[in-house]
C-alpha cells in the first residue's frame, strides 16, 4: 500500500462563523467519530495526515488521543489545522504534531495569540478586498515579527485581476511573509 498525503476533517463543528469559509462547515452534516476512525484504519502506514475541520479543538480529549494513538501506531506524520482553539484547550498535545497551521485571524483582527513553538505556522486567510484596499500590507507591517503564510480565500487564476495583485503583494511583502507562501500558492493553483 502506498502512503498518502491526506487532509482529514475530524469535525464540522467550528467556534468561528467566517463568511469566507471554503468548507462552509456550519451547513455540512455532522461527521460521525466512527467514520473518522474508519478512515484512519484504511490509511497506509507512514502517510502524512493533516487533522482539520471545522475546528479539531472542539473534539473531546479522548477522541483526539485515540486519533493520535492510531496514527502513531501507523507511523504517520500528523499535522494540525486550527484556529487556535486547539492550542488553548490542549497545549500538552501539541508535541504530537509535525506542523501546526494556525489560522490566526478572522477578518484581519489583531487579537491572535503568539506562541514560541517553532512548529506553528501562522496562516493569514485573505479576502480579495483586503488585497485591493491594502489592509493586508498594513497588517503584515504591523506584525512584522511574525512571518505569515498567506492564503487567498478564493481560487485565483491567471485570468483573474486579483491574481496579479496577489503576486505583487507576495513580491512587495516578501520580508513579511512565510517563505512557503508563494510555492504553496502556485502549487494549489496548479492542482485546480
Secondary structure, 3 states (H helix, E strand, C coil): CCCCEEEEECCCCCCCCCCCCCCCHHHCCCCCHHHHHHHHHHCCCCCEEEEECCCHHHCCHHHHHHHHHHHHHCCCEEEEEECCHHHHHCHHHHHHCCCEEEECCCCCCCCCCCCCCCCEEEEEEECHHHHHCCHHHHHHHHCCCCCEEEEECCCCCCCCHHHHHHHHHHHHCHHHECCHHHHHHHHHHHHC
